[in-house]
Amino acid sequence: MRSALSLKELYQLLIELYGPQNWWPVDSQYHRLNGTDPRDEIIIGAVLTQNTSWKNVEKALYNLKNLGKLSLDFLRKVDVKHLAQLIEPSGFYNQKAERLKLIAEFFNPTEKVEKVSREELLSLKGIGKETADAILLYAGNRLTFVIDKYTARFMERFAGVKGRYEELKSLFESSLPMELEVYREFHALLDEHAKRYCRSTPLCGECPIKELCLSVSPSS
């Protein structure tokens, strides 16, 4: 009979497999050269990544950097229709342009991210739990674990744990050391594993930890 790994053990296993992910990625050189705030890129990216892949987000961020400016100040000033054109690669661009304008006004100045409450963020139109937690964790340096579709899928398959967002969030937060690096890396590592192997149609035969997964037959 397989013995279930603790979340701490799972974290160590994944970081040994994939190494540090250093998430959330920001273009530090761009911000140094332009005098902009790297936290702006995180906040913008957290909205852009809704219902799309990170590759599409990168295309939208590229447009902002090269045809506008990757900052909340630019978002406050730019025409919403022009903004929608810039972020078109991210999908749902008209909707996201409105959300970005709203959140840019909300985070004025950007330093507000250090003190804003989760409840305040969730009260904004178009900002759900995953987006709010990503902004708080990566831009605000706040200890709040992010649950996305990759994490939920992995936990159901690997550990037989199925729950709603807040239940899974509480599980991680009650089981892990209260350290920003652990929260950030674990979230990124789970996503990395899910994208490589634990896909919608899983690649169980190739998975390096299939022997520990509850959804894989021991004989597989």
C-alpha positions in Angstrom: 0.0 0.0 0.0 1.3 3.4 -0.9 1.9 5.9 1.8 0.8 9.4 1.1 3.5 12.1 0.9 3.1 15.2 3.1 2.9 18.5 1.3 6.4 19.3 2.7 7.8 16.1 1.2 6.0 16.7 -2.1 7.5 20.2 -2.2 11.0 18.8 -1.7 10.5 16.1 -4.3 9.3 18.6 -7.0 12.1 21.1 -6.3 14.6 18.3 -6.6 13.0 17.3 -10.0 12.6 20.7 -11.5 14.7 23.1 -9.5 13.7 26.6 -8.4 11.2 28.2 -10.8 11.8 31.8 -9.6 8.2 32.7 -10.2 6.7 35.4 -10.9 8.9 36.3 -13.9 9.5 40.0 -14.4 11.7 41.9 -16.8 14.0 43.6 -14.3 16.2 45.2 -16.9 13.2 46.8 -18.6 12.0 48.3 -15.3 15.5 49.6 -14.4 15.8 51.3 -17.8 12.3 52.8 -17.8 12.0 53.7 -14.1 8.9 51.5 -13.8 7.8 49.3 -10.9 8.3 45.5 -11.4 5.2 45.0 -9.2 3.2 46.6 -11.9 4.2 43.8 -14.3 3.0 41.2 -11.8 -0.3 42.9 -11.3 -0.9 43.3 -15.0 0.2 39.7 -15.7 -2.1 38.3 -13.0 -5.1 39.8 -14.9 -3.8 38.9 -18.4 -3.3 35.3 -17.5 -7.0 34.8 -16.7 -8.4 32.0 -19.0 -5.2 31.8 -21.2 -1.7 30.4 -21.3 1.3 32.2 -20.1 2.7 32.2 -23.7 -0.2 34.4 -24.7 0.4 36.6 -21.7 4.0 37.1 -22.8 2.9 38.3 -26.2 0.6 40.9 -24.6 3.3 42.0 -22.2 5.7 42.4 -25.2 3.2 44.6 -26.9 2.9 46.8 -23.8 6.6 47.1 -23.5 7.2 47.9 -27.2 4.1 49.8 -28.2 3.2 51.5 -24.9 4.6 51.1 -21.4 4.5 48.2 -18.9 3.2 50.2 -16.0 0.0 50.9 -14.2 0.5 54.6 -14.9 0.3 53.9 -18.6 -2.8 51.9 -18.1 -4.5 54.8 -16.3 -3.7 57.1 -19.2 -4.2 54.9 -22.3 -7.5 54.7 -24.2 -9.3 51.5 -23.3 -9.7 50.6 -27.0 -6.0 51.0 -27.7 -5.2 49.0 -24.6 -7.5 46.2 -25.8 -5.5 46.1 -29.1 -2.2 45.9 -27.3 -3.3 43.0 -25.1 -5.2 41.1 -27.8 -3.0 38.0 -27.7 -4.2 37.3 -24.2 -7.7 36.7 -25.3 -10.9 38.3 -23.9 -9.0 41.5 -24.6 -12.0 44.0 -24.4 -13.0 42.5 -21.0 -9.4 42.4 -19.7 -8.7 46.0 -20.9 -11.6 47.2 -18.7 -10.3 45.2 -15.8 -6.8 46.5 -16.2 -8.1 50.1 -16.2 -10.0 49.4 -13.0 -7.1 47.7 -11.2 -4.7 50.4 -12.3 -6.9 53.1 -10.7 -7.2 50.9 -7.6 -3.5 50.5 -7.2 -2.6 54.1 -7.3 0.1 54.2 -6.0 1.4 50.7 -6.5 2.6 50.6 -2.9 -1.1 50.0 -2.0 -0.5 46.3 -2.8 1.5 46.0 0.5 -1.5 46.8 2.7 -4.6 46.1 0.7 -6.8 43.3 2.1 -7.9 40.2 0.1 -11.5 41.3 0.6 -10.9 44.6 -1.0 -9.3 43.0 -4.0 -12.2 40.5 -4.3 -14.7 43.3 -4.3 -13.2 44.6 -7.7 -15.1 43.6 -10.8 -13.4 40.7 -12.6 -10.9 39.9 -9.8 -11.5 36.4 -8.5 -9.7 34.5 -5.8 -6.8 33.2 -7.9 -6.0 36.6 -9.4 -6.3 38.3 -6.0 -4.0 35.7 -4.3 -1.5 35.9 -7.1 -1.3 39.7 -6.7 -1.0 39.5 -3.0 1.6 36.7 -2.9 3.9 37.9 -5.7 3.5 41.6 -5.8 2.5 42.3 -2.2 4.8 39.7 -0.5 1.8 38.4 1.4 1.5 34.8 2.7 -1.5 33.6 0.8 -1.4 30.4 -1.3 -2.6 30.5 -4.9 -4.8 27.7 -6.1 -5.2 27.3 -9.9 -6.6 24.7 -12.2 -3.3 22.9 -12.4 -2.9 22.6 -8.6 -6.5 21.4 -8.1 -6.1 18.8 -10.9 -2.8 17.6 -9.5 -4.1 17.3 -5.9 -7.2 15.3 -7.0 -5.2 12.9 -9.1 -2.0 12.6 -7.0 -3.4 12.7 -3.5 -7.1 12.0 -4.0 -7.9 15.4 -2.5 -10.8 17.2 -4.1 -12.0 20.5 -2.6 -13.2 24.0 -3.4 -10.7 26.8 -3.6 -10.8 27.9 0.0 -10.5 24.3 1.2 -7.4 23.6 -0.8 -5.9 27.0 0.1 -6.4 26.2 3.8 -4.8 22.8 3.3 -1.7 24.2 1.8 -1.4 27.1 4.3 -1.9 24.8 7.3 0.7 22.3 6.1 3.6 24.4 4.8 6.2 26.6 6.5 5.0 30.2 6.5 7.7 31.3 4.0 7.1 33.4 0.9 9.7 31.4 -1.1 8.0 28.1 -0.3 4.5 29.4 -1.2 5.8 30.9 -4.5 8.0 28.0 -5.5 5.5 25.3 -4.6 2.7 27.0 -6.6 5.1 27.3 -9.6 6.4 23.7 -9.2 2.9 22.2 -9.2 2.1 24.2 -12.4 5.3 23.0 -14.0 4.6 19.4 -13.3 1.0 19.7 -14.4 2.0 21.3 -17.7 4.6 18.6 -18.4 2.8 15.5 -17.3 -0.5 16.0 -15.4 -2.3 17.5 -18.3 -6.0 17.4 -19.1 -5.1 14.1 -20.8 -2.3 13.0 -18.4 1.0 11.5 -19.6 1.2 9.0 -16.7 3.6 6.7 -18.5 6.2 9.4 -18.7 5.6 10.9 -15.2 8.7 10.7 -13.0 6.5 10.4 -9.8 3.9 8.0 -11.1 4.8 5.4 -8.5 3.6 7.8 -5.8 0.4 8.9 -7.6 -2.9 7.5 -6.3 -4.6 7.7 -9.7 -2.0 5.5 -11.4 -2.3 1.7 -11.1 0.7 0.1 -9.3 1.1 -2.2 -12.3 1.3 0.7 -14.8 
